[in-house]
């Protein structure tokens, strides 16, 4: 009996590779989120102007979410362990090059982001190279780690991915927290030192503890790059799938503004030195503490209904920023929260990030479920391989478009205060938030129309 119980316990335990993959993901997410909240501000303080920071950040997100279509196949060919080791080398080098202009290139960070492009090629070329390396490295991590979780979870894939999703958000909190102390102790460029350190820790975790997960190799079809591109054309020729990708991209367009518009708005309008890393912790906090509750209360909703609710929530998250503008008239007015005083505008940015996290809980995971159901029978895996395209599209468009909404709409007719912050015209400031809200609501509305269309035209 004791021997049988021991065997049962062993089969119930996740294998070591499962936990190694999760620790690896924790360090990788720590590396990414150590710098994510401040990328646009860092690039702005290097003199990249009003548009390049958000545009380059959008390119980074695009690479991370689009390239897994190719990098996942390469990882399958060479093995997850080799792919992960190579990816963390790329990430460590990429994060190092991001900090290089300040550490060794003689660049000086401005006290505040510049509105004009003043950087030379000595800064622009390293930054573009760094973003390329980080994008490629990050795109390899996603399919390798999620693939490992899937292969090692067995019949408990739901629990396995629940743990995995929780670890992602713990890594997010970890990275943001460490980078806060690093930039306070030294300067803003040292957020990339945290990213380098996390990437190195992830590299050695894989090197010493990660074992290639067992997989069935029966009749495995090798895909060439040409075959992948052909598959992409075939997938996107499916009108139902292509329209769905386009419509839900609106959700991810608004989501991308957490790392494009919100940091710049805080720095330009609300605070001289905003704690963006601390404020954006509201996202992982909400997900960690409310994920199970949302699943329990709303998990039985149909995926399309859940996605629509997520779109409405993310739209309303932008609209609440009208409260300090219209009711208080001053986004910089201090609010006492226990032992801390923060500006009214910053408080509502925190609430915005928290609401966006709720929208993410409703929409993000359910889009994969919906795509799986939408795919033709037998081609679910092929279609799910392109499930990250909405995030890639939303980020790529959201970078420059978000900068345009901020600079051309919100900041129109603004005046400069003595402390360097902008006093915005309430009408134009409100209009900018209404436009962002409208994109989220429009995404939800068109998703509702899309649902009616596919119901009236069943396959």
N, C-alpha and C positions, 0 to 999 in steps of 0.2 A: 504493500500500500504506500509506504513512504517513497519507494522508488518511483511508483506511478505518479504520485503527487509532484515529485521533483521534475519528472518529465513534462507534466502538464504546465508547471510554472515556467519551465524553459521555453515551451512552445508559445506561451503567452507573452513572454518578454520580447520587446523589439531587439533586433540584433545590434551589435556594436556599430556597424556601419550606418545604421539609421541615426543613431545619436551623434556620430561623427559628422554626418551630413548636416544635421541641425546646428551643431556647434559652428561648423564652417559657415553656414548661412547667417548665424548670429554675428560673426565677425565681418562677413561681407556687407551685411546691412548696416552694421555699425560704421564701417568705412564709408559707405555711401551717404548715410544720413548725417555723419559728422560734418559733411560739407554741403549737403543738398540745400539747406535753408538759407545759406549765405552765398551760393555761387553767383547769383546775379549782382549782389552787393559787392562781392570781391572783384568781379570783372569790371563793374562800374567804377570802383575805386582805383583800378589799374588804368582807367582812362578810356574804356571802350564805348562810352557814350550811352545814349538812351535806348538804343535798339539792339546792339550786338549782344549784350549780356543775356537777354531773354531769348534771342534767336539762337545763340550757341547752346543755351540750356535746353531749348527745344530739340536741337540736333542731337544732343547727348541722349535725351530720353528716347528719341526716334531710333537711334542705333541700338540702345539697350532692348527695346521692345520689338524691333523689326528683324534684327539679325539672328535671333534664335531660330528662325526658319532655316537658315543656312548652318549656323554654328551647332545646332542640335544634331544635325546629320553628321557633321565632322566629329563631334564628341562620340557619337555611336561608333564611328569607324575606328578611332584611335583609343577609345576607352575613356571612361569618365575621369579616372585618376589623372592620367596624363593631361587631359583637357583642363581639369581644374588647376593643376599645377601651373600650366601655361597661362591660364586666365589670371591667376593671382600675381604672376610675374608682370603681366601687362598692366594690371590694376595698380600695383605698387609703383611701377615706372610712371604710369599716367598721373597718379596723384602727386608723385614727386615733381613732375614737370609742371603741374599746376602751381605749385609753390615756388618753383625755380626762379621766376622773374624777380621775386622779392628776396629770396634767400641768397642767390648767387648772381642774378642778372642786373643788379643795381637799380631795380625799380623801387619806387617809394609809393606806398599806398596813400591815396588821398584821404582826408578826413571824412569826405562824403563823396558819393558817386558823382562823376562829372556828366554833364548833359552833352558835351561834345566829344567826338572821337579824337583823342590826343595821343593814343598809344602808337608806337612804331612797330615795325616788323619784328623787332627783338622781343616784343611781348606777344603780338598776335600769333606768330607762327608757333611758338611753344604751346600757347593755349589751345590752338586748333589741333596740334599733335596730341596733346594731353587728352582732349575730349574724345578724339578718335580712339586712342588706346583704352580709355575707360569704357567707352561704348562697346568696343569689341570684347574686352574682358568681361564686362558685365553681362553681355549677351550669351556668353558661354556658361556662366554660373547658373543661370536660370534653368535651362533644360537638364543640366547635370544633377543639380541638387534635387529638383522636383522629381526627376527620373529615379534617383536613388531612393527617395522617400516612397515612391510608388512601388518600386521593385522590392523594397524591404518591409513594407507594411502588410503584405499578404492580404488576408481577408479583412483586415482592420484599416483599410485605406482611409475611411472617414476620420477615424481617430488619429491616424498618422498625419494626415494633412491638417487636421485641427491643431495638433502640436506644432507642426511646421509653420502654420500661419501665426500662431502665438509667438514662436521664436523670432519670426521676422519683426514683429512689433517690439519685442523685448530688445532686439538688436538696434532697432530704430531709437528707442529711448536711451540705450547705452551710448550710441554714437553721438547723439545730440548732447547728452549730459557731459561726456568727456570733452567734446569740442568747446562747450561753453567755458569750462575752466581753462582750456588751452589758449583760447583767444583772449580771455581776460588776463591771463598771466603774461602772455607775450603779445602777439598781434593777430589779426584776422587770418593771415596766411598759415598760421599753425593749425588751423582746422585740417589742412591737408597732411600735416605731420601725423595727426591722429588717424587719418585714412590710410596712410602708408603703414603705420604700425599695425592696424587691424588687418590689412592685407597680408602682411608678413606673418602674423599669428595664424591667419587662415591657411597660408601656404604650408606652414610646418604642421598644422593640424592634419591636413590632407596627406602630407609626406609621411608622417609617422603613424597615423592612426586609421587612415581611410583604406578600406579594402573594396576592390571592385565588386559590386553586387552581382549575384548570379543571375543569369538571364538565359532564356531559351533562344537558341540560335537556329531553330528549325525554319527552313525555307525563308530565311531573312533576306529581304530584297535590298540590295545596296542602291542608294540614290546618288546620282551625280548632280552637280549644280544645275546642269541643263534640265534634268528631270524635275528638280525642285521648282525651277522657273516655269516649266510646262504645267506642273501641278497647280502653281499659283494662278496661272491663266484659267485653268479648268475650274478651280474653286471660285474665282471671282466672276466667272461667266454664269454662275448660279445666281440668278437675280435676287432670290429671297435672301441669300447670304450676303451679297454685296450691298443691298439696301440696308440690311440690319447693321452691318459694319459702319456704314455711312451715318446712320441715324444715331447710334450709340456713341459715335466719336464726339458728338456734342457734349456728352457727359464728361468725357475725358479732357475735352478742351477746357471746361470750367475747372476741373480738378487740377489741371496743370498750373492754374493761376495761383495756387497755394505757394508755388515756388517761383513765380514770375511777377505777378502784380502785387501780391500781398507784401513781400519783403520791401519792394521799392516804394510802395505807398507808405509803409511805416517809416522808412528812412527819409523820404521826401517831405512828408506832411505831418507825422505824428510825433516821432521821437528822433533825437539826434543820434542815439546809439541804441536801437531797438534790439531786444533779446529775442530775435526771430527763432533761434534754436529752441528756446524755452517755450515760446508761444506755440510753436508747431508741435510740441509734445502732446498737445491736446488730441491730435489724430491717433497716435498709437495708444494713448490712455483710453480713449473711447472704445477702440477696437478690442483691447485686452479685457476691459471690464464689462462690455455690453455685447460682445459677440455671441456668447451662449444664450443670453436673454433674447436677443433679436431672432436667433435661430429657433428658440423654443416658441416664441409668440407668433412669428411670421414665417417660419420655415415651410409651412404648408401652402403658402401662397404660390400661385403659378409663377414660374420664372419671369415671364413677360410683365406681369402685374408688379412684381417686386422691383424690376428694373425701372418701370414707370415711376413708382414711388421714390426710388433713388434719384431719378432725374428731377422730380419736384423738390425734394429735400435740398439737393445741391444748388438749385436755383434760388430757393428761399434763403440759403446760407449767405448768398451775396446780398440779398435784399435787406437783411437786418442791419447792414452797415449804414443804412439811411437814418437809423435811430439817433446816433450822436450828432448827425448833420442837421436833421430837421427838428428834433426835440430839444437838444442841448445847445446847438449852434456852435459848439467848439469841441472838436475831436481831441484836443490836447488837455481838456479839463481832467484833473486828477480824480481817481476813484480809490477809496480805501478798501482793500481786501485783506482783512486780518492785519498782518504786520507789514503789508506791501501796498504801496501806492503806484498805480499805473494809469496812464492816460485812458480816457473813455474810448478813444479810437482803437487803442491796442486791445482793450477788453473785448470789444466786438469783433476784432480780428480773431481772437482766441475762440470766441463763440462760433465764428464762421468756420474755423478749422475743425472744431468739434462736430458741427452739423454736417460738414462734408464727410467726416468719418462715418456718420450714420448713413449718409447716402451711399458711401462705399460698401457698407455692410449689406445694404439692400441690393445694390446693383452689381458689384464687382464679381463676386463668386457665382451669382446666378446667370451671368452672361455665358459662362462656360457650360453650364447645365443646358441653357437654351440652345447654344450652338450645337451641342451634342445631339439634342432632339431634332434640330433643324436639318442636320446633315442627312444625305441619302443613306440608306441602310448599307452597312459595310464600309462606309467612308467616314465614320465618326472621327477616327484618329487623324485622318488627313485634314478635315475641317478644323478640328481643335488645334492643329498646328498653326493655324492662322488667327487664333482667337485674340492674340495680342495686337493685331493690326489697329483696332480702334484707339488703343493707348498711343501707339506710334503716330497715327494720323493726328489725334487730338493734341499731342505734344508738339509736333512739328509745326502745325498751324497756330497753336496756342502761344508759342514763343513770340513771334513778331506781332501777331494780332493782339495779344495781351499788352505788349509794349505800346501799341498804337492806341488802344483804349485808355491806357493810363496817361500817356503823354499828350495825345491829341484831343481827348475828351475830358477826362477828369481834371487835368491841369490847365485847361483852357481858361484864359483871363485870370490866372493866378498871380499873386504878388509875393515877393520875397520878404520875409520877416528878418529882424536883426540877427536872430540866432541861426539863420540859414535855412529854416524850414519854410515851406510854402503855405500861404493862406489861400485855400481854394475857393472858387466861386461855388456857392452851395448848389446852384442849378446844374452846372457841368459836372461837379463831383457826384451828385445824385444820379445824373444821367449815365455816368460810367458804370455805377453799380447796377442800375436798372438794365443796361445792355447785357452785362454778365448774367444777371438773373434771367433775362429773356432767353439767352442761349440755352441755359439749363432747362427752363420750362418748355422751350420749343422742342428740345430733344425728347422730353417726356411726352409732349403732345404728338409729335410725329411717330413716336414709338407706339402710342395708342392707335393712331391711324394705320400704322404698319400691321399691328395685331389684327385690326378689323379686316384689312386686305387679305392676310393669309388665311383668316377664318372663312372668308367668302370665296377664296380660291384655294381649296385644299389640293394637295398633290394627288 
